[in-house]
Amino acid sequence: MFIKTRTKKKKNDEDEVVDEDSADIINQFNQCLEEREEDEQDESFRDEIFTKVMGTDAHGRVRMYGAGVTPSQVFGQKSNSNNNENRMREELEKQYQ
């Protein structure tokens, strides 16, 4: 998505990078992707490369989704471990009764 939003087509159907900063980032992506064969590049590997090149997202932000989008909107609510423990404890107590 990053590459698609940072390039434009020239008349001869080649991609042209919009600015130098984007070109540097795209080159870093491509260098990291060359570490593995294309058929070995699963989604988690590509996510790892993206994080390696771009860094981690700031707290409460999700990159590439636009302004105002929160992690919970993209990834769903995180379950609270205390709630899970309480729920499991209640289920066990019901079973023992």
Contact map, one row per residue, 1 for C-alpha under 8 A:
1111100000000000000000000000000000000000000000000000000000000001000000000000000000000000000000000
1111110000000000000000000000000000000000000000000000000000000001000000000000000000000000000000000
1111111000000000000000000100000000000000000000000000000000000000000000000000000000000000000000000
1111111100000000000000000000000000000000000000000000000000000000000000000000000000000000000000000
1111111100000000000000000000000000000000000000000000000000000000000000000000000000000000000000000
0111111100000000111001000000000000000000000000000000000000000000000000000000000000000000000000000
0011111110000011110000000000000000000000000000000000000000000000000000000000000000000000000000000
0001111111000011110000000000000000000000000000000000000000000000000000000000000000000000000000000
0000001111111111000000000000000000000000000000000000000000000000000000000000000000000000000000000
0000000111111111000000000000000000000000000000000000000000000000000000000000000000000000000000000
0000000011111100000000000000000000000000000000000000000000000000000000000000000000000000000000000
0000000011111100000000000000000000000000000000000000000000000000000000000000000000000000000000000
0000000011111110000000000000000000000000000000000000000000000000000000000000000000000000000000000
0000000011111111000000000000000000000000000000000000000000000000000000000000000000000000000000000
0000001111001111100000000000000000000000000000000000000000000000000000000000000000000000000000000
0000001111000111110000000000000000000000000000000000000000000000000000000000000000000000000000000
0000011100000011111101100000000000000000000000000000000000000000000000000000000000000000000000000
0000011100000001111101100000000000000000000000000000000000000000000000000000000000000000000000000
0000010000000000111111100000000000000000000000000000000000000000000000000000000000000000000000000
0000000000000000111111110000000000000000000000000000000000000000000000000000000000000000000000000
0000000000000000001111111000000000000000000000000000000000000000000000000000000000000000000000000
0000010000000000111111111100000000000000000000000000000000000000000000000000000000000000000000000
0000000000000000111111111110000000000000000000000000000000000000000000000000000000000000000000000
0000000000000000000111111111000000000000000000000000000000000000000000000000000000000000000000000
0000000000000000000011111111100000000000000000000000110000000000000000000000000000000000000000000
0010000000000000000001111111110000000000000000000000000000000000000000000000000000000000000000000
0000000000000000000000111111111000000000000000000000000000000000000000000000000000000000000000000
0000000000000000000000011111111100000000000000000000100000000000000000000000000000000000000000000
0000000000000000000000001111111110000000000000001100100000000000000000000000000000000000000000000
0000000000000000000000000111111111000000000000000000000000000000000000000000000000000000000000000
0000000000000000000000000011111111100000000000000000000000000000000000000000000000000000000000000
0000000000000000000000000001111111100000000000001000000000000000000000000000000000000000000000000
0000000000000000000000000000111111110100100001001000000000000000000000000000000000000000000000000
0000000000000000000000000000011111111000000000000000000000000000000000000000000000000000000000000
0000000000000000000000000000001111111000000000000000000000000000000000000000000000000000000000000
0000000000000000000000000000000011111101100000000000000000000000000000000000000000000000000000000
0000000000000000000000000000000001111111100000000000000000000000000000000000000000000000000000000
0000000000000000000000000000000010011111100000000000000000000000000000000000000000000000000000000
0000000000000000000000000000000000001111110000000000000000000000000000000000000000000000000000000
0000000000000000000000000000000000011111110000000000000000000000000000000000000000000000000000000
0000000000000000000000000000000010011111111111000000000000000000000000000000000000000000000000000
0000000000000000000000000000000000000011111111000000000000000000000000000000000000000000000000000
0000000000000000000000000000000000000000111111100000000000000000000000000000000000000000000000000
0000000000000000000000000000000000000000111111110000000000000000000000000000000000000000000000000
0000000000000000000000000000000000000000111111111000000000000000000000000000000000000000000000000
0000000000000000000000000000000010000000111111111100000000000000000000000000000000000000000000000
0000000000000000000000000000000000000000001111111110000000000000000000000000000000000000000000000
0000000000000000000000000000000000000000000111111111000000000000000000000000000000000000000000000
0000000000000000000000000000100110000000000011111111100000000000000000000000000000000000000000000
0000000000000000000000000000100000000000000001111111111000000000000000000000000000000000000000000
0000000000000000000000000000000000000000000000111111111100000000000000000000000000000000000000000
0000000000000000000000000000000000000000000000011111111100000000000000000000000000000000000000000
0000000000000000000000001001100000000000000000001111111000000000000000000000000000000000000000000
0000000000000000000000001000000000000000000000000111111100000000000000000000000000000000000000000
0000000000000000000000000000000000000000000000000111111110000000000000000000000000000000000000000
0000000000000000000000000000000000000000000000000011011111000000000000000000000000000000000000000
0000000000000000000000000000000000000000000000000000001111111110000000000000000000000000000000000
0000000000000000000000000000000000000000000000000000000111111100000000000000000000000000000000000
0000000000000000000000000000000000000000000000000000000011111000000000000000000000000000000000000
0000000000000000000000000000000000000000000000000000000011111100000001100000000000000000000000000
0000000000000000000000000000000000000000000000000000000011111110000011100000000000000000000000000
0000000000000000000000000000000000000000000000000000000011011111100011100100000000000000000000000
0000000000000000000000000000000000000000000000000000000010001111110000000000000000000000000000000
1100000000000000000000000000000000000000000000000000000000000111110000000000000000000000000000000
0000000000000000000000000000000000000000000000000000000000000111111010000000000000000000000000000
0000000000000000000000000000000000000000000000000000000000000011111110000000000000000000000000000
0000000000000000000000000000000000000000000000000000000000000000111110000000000000000000000000000
0000000000000000000000000000000000000000000000000000000000000000011111000000000000000000000000000
0000000000000000000000000000000000000000000000000000000000001100111111101100000000000000000000000
0000000000000000000000000000000000000000000000000000000000011100000111111100000000000000000000000
0000000000000000000000000000000000000000000000000000000000011100000011111111000000000000000000000
0000000000000000000000000000000000000000000000000000000000000000000001111111110000000000000000000
0000000000000000000000000000000000000000000000000000000000000000000011111111100000000000000000000
0000000000000000000000000000000000000000000000000000000000000100000011111111000000000000000000000
0000000000000000000000000000000000000000000000000000000000000000000000111111100000000000000000000
0000000000000000000000000000000000000000000000000000000000000000000000111111110000000000000000000
0000000000000000000000000000000000000000000000000000000000000000000000011011111000000000000000000
0000000000000000000000000000000000000000000000000000000000000000000000010001111100000000000000000
0000000000000000000000000000000000000000000000000000000000000000000000000000111110110000000000000
0000000000000000000000000000000000000000000000000000000000000000000000000000011111110000000000000
0000000000000000000000000000000000000000000000000000000000000000000000000000001111111000000000000
0000000000000000000000000000000000000000000000000000000000000000000000000000000111111100000000000
0000000000000000000000000000000000000000000000000000000000000000000000000000001111111110000000000
0000000000000000000000000000000000000000000000000000000000000000000000000000001111111111000000000
0000000000000000000000000000000000000000000000000000000000000000000000000000000011111111100000000
0000000000000000000000000000000000000000000000000000000000000000000000000000000001111111110000000
0000000000000000000000000000000000000000000000000000000000000000000000000000000000111111111000000
0000000000000000000000000000000000000000000000000000000000000000000000000000000000011111111100000
0000000000000000000000000000000000000000000000000000000000000000000000000000000000001111111110000
0000000000000000000000000000000000000000000000000000000000000000000000000000000000000111111111000
0000000000000000000000000000000000000000000000000000000000000000000000000000000000000011111111100
0000000000000000000000000000000000000000000000000000000000000000000000000000000000000001111111110
0000000000000000000000000000000000000000000000000000000000000000000000000000000000000000111111111
0000000000000000000000000000000000000000000000000000000000000000000000000000000000000000011111111
0000000000000000000000000000000000000000000000000000000000000000000000000000000000000000001111111
0000000000000000000000000000000000000000000000000000000000000000000000000000000000000000000111111
0000000000000000000000000000000000000000000000000000000000000000000000000000000000000000000011111
